[in-house]
Amino acid sequence: MRRIYSFLLLSFLTISVIYAQVTLKVQAPSQAEVGQRIRISYVANTTDLEDFQVSDFQGFNVLYGPSTSRSSSFSMSGGKTTHTSTMTFTYTVVPTTEGTLRIPVASIVVDGKTVKSGTASIEVLPASSVQGQQSSGSQQGGGSRQRQGDVSGGNISKDELYITVTANRQKIYEQEAVMLTYKLYTLVNIQQISGEMPQIDGCHVQEMDRQAQLSLKYERVNGRNYGTAVWKQYVLFPQKTGKLRVPGITFDAQVEVQNHSMDPFDIFFGGGSLSQMVRKQITTPPIEIEVDPLPTPKPDNFSGAVGKFSVSATLTPEQVDANDAATLRFVVSGQGNMKLIKAPKVRFPQDFEVYEPKEDNKTTSTATGSKGTITYDYVVVPRHGGNYTIPPVEFCYFDPEVSTYNTIRTDSFSLAVAKGKGHAVAYTREQEDLNVLSNDIRFIKLGRLKEADVYDFFGTSAYWLTYVLLFTIFLLAFMWFRRQQRQNPNSWSTKGRKAGKVASRRLKLAAKLMREKGSQGDAAFYDEVMRALLGYAGDKLSLPQGELSKDNVIGKLAQRGVDQSVVDAFIAVLSDCEFARYAPVDNSGMAKEKVYQQVSDVITQMDALLKSHK
């Protein structure tokens, strides 16, 4: 009976763990505009499920969905193979009202058990009042609806792209930290921005660390929804008083604009691009900060530190022999101008030999200065035996919040020095170095080498034979690689170069099928444009036929650094083709021409970006 209970308990725990591993997560952008098309996806980490259900999308207009996709992957670690699979249900919706809209909860059934998704919401802003803006695709992390500028008008106005600068404080003390924040506002598609803070006389500057890749967030300004991001942050430590004038920074921006003068069909088959990069310079306004001097008189033991600090100290070991070393470790912790403070002076006994302190700076930049610890290691060598006392170490700093100087002290230290071996000798630093050097020198045996020990290899028959042999091996290897290239014309490099031509042939066939009427002609047309799009992506990204799926292509495009707007356009047109292939939709000539044009545009944009990201 006990065995039966144990078996049932073990089975119950195993089943519970299996169910606990099944999840259903929701993926959606954090922000959107009224009228902007976005995608909401529910991702299950299993494909063995049934009865997917979702409640009503209140505040959204559902264009279509759910579209279903499956993916699986295998990985090996430590000799074990792990298989993971996912199923994704995607809805394309349009927010109809502004405010915070709740994303409905979905549910699935796995082995008779119901698994629900978590809750999520989207902040919906009013639609921009400016005409002529076009959506560049929904961004899962939130982002701006950016406009593609015109090359003919090539002027990008100050209202469409600018950077502001703000200081967290307008009045500070000398050597107190002030942080400058440079924030980007854009309505256009920015590809790259570069620019650095110039040198400022009498001021120490530290740049704040930022994320490798920034995501734009909506911010409504004067009726327009700008994509915004904190682009640069600098922490300044003024070293002189008076008016600190921070000059404006000139940033060079690369903006992608559309080329409306080119025919997309001619661009695809004859070369060229639908877009062009335009350079735009953005200059921030200068800013002034009032710097007050530190109060006088300054204490004699003032270390130059401004901020809030604490100290600690340890002595190791507390008992040594004469002429052996001991270490006094002094640690300063806190926040302020830590990279500018000076090592405190320690009053050691007179017959101690003291080395220069070793400094270990472990600080990070924050809005109120450097934060962390600085460790000073003082190595001392007592030359005579006896009991010694090292007085407390003082550290004086200025606290700008209360406008006072504070002095903090450590405890005193006792060091017991035993008499060393031999007679006590007064050493100088130079004598110690010479003593160590004498121990390192060993006797070098003099005499003449025997002629038998000398062998000159250069110029001998063996030398020339080796030279000819190596050259022959190189020549044979070169000829073998050339032959392999000729015998393997279907290599990935060849496929990558011919991807555009293969896609062009498939699009020409699709253009013929476009004119055929009937369900069979419609299905053949959509099959051919999907083959052109996926086949081009597979050849360009070196994906085998067995791994050619939408999810794998999206992952490869992200790894190659392809712009998110192009990835979104790829997803949208592929989803439209799949929907039109298997669902009753408008298959008129105009609808087919629209799909054909979208596929051509996506292939052209992918080709331009993949060439630039090689």
Buried (B, 14 or more C-beta within 10 A) or exposed (E): EEEEEEEEEEEEEEEEEEEEEBBBBBBBBBBBBBBBBBBBBBBBBBEEBEEBEBEEBEBBEEEBBBBEBEBEEEEEEEEEEEEEBBBBBBBBBBBBEBEEBEBBBBBBEBEEEEBEBEEBEBBBBBBBEBEEBEBBBBBBEBBBBBBBBBBEEEEBEEEBBBBEBEBBBEEBBBBBBBBBBBBBBBBBBBBEBEBEBEEBEEBBBBEBEEEEEBBBBBBBEEEBBBBBBBBBBBBBBBBEBEEBEBBBBEBEBBBBBBBEEBEBBEBBBEEBBBBBEBEBEBEBEEBEBEBBEBEEEEEEEBBBBBBBBEBBBEBEEEEBEBBEEBBBBBBBBBBBBBBBBEBBEBEBBEBBBEEEBEEEEEBEBBBBBBBBBBBBBBBBBBBBBEEBEBBEBBBBBBBBEEEEBBEBEBEEBEBEBEEBEEEEEEEEEEEEEEEEEEEEEEEEEEEEEEEEEEEEEEEEEEEEEEEEEEEEEEEEEEEEEEEEEEEEEEEBEEBBEEBBEBBBEBBEBBBEBBEEEEEEBBBBBBBBBBBBBBBBBBBBBEBEEEBBBBBBBBBBBEEBEBBBBBBBBBBBBBBBBBBBBEEEEEBEEEBBEBBBEBBBBBBBBBBBBBEEEE
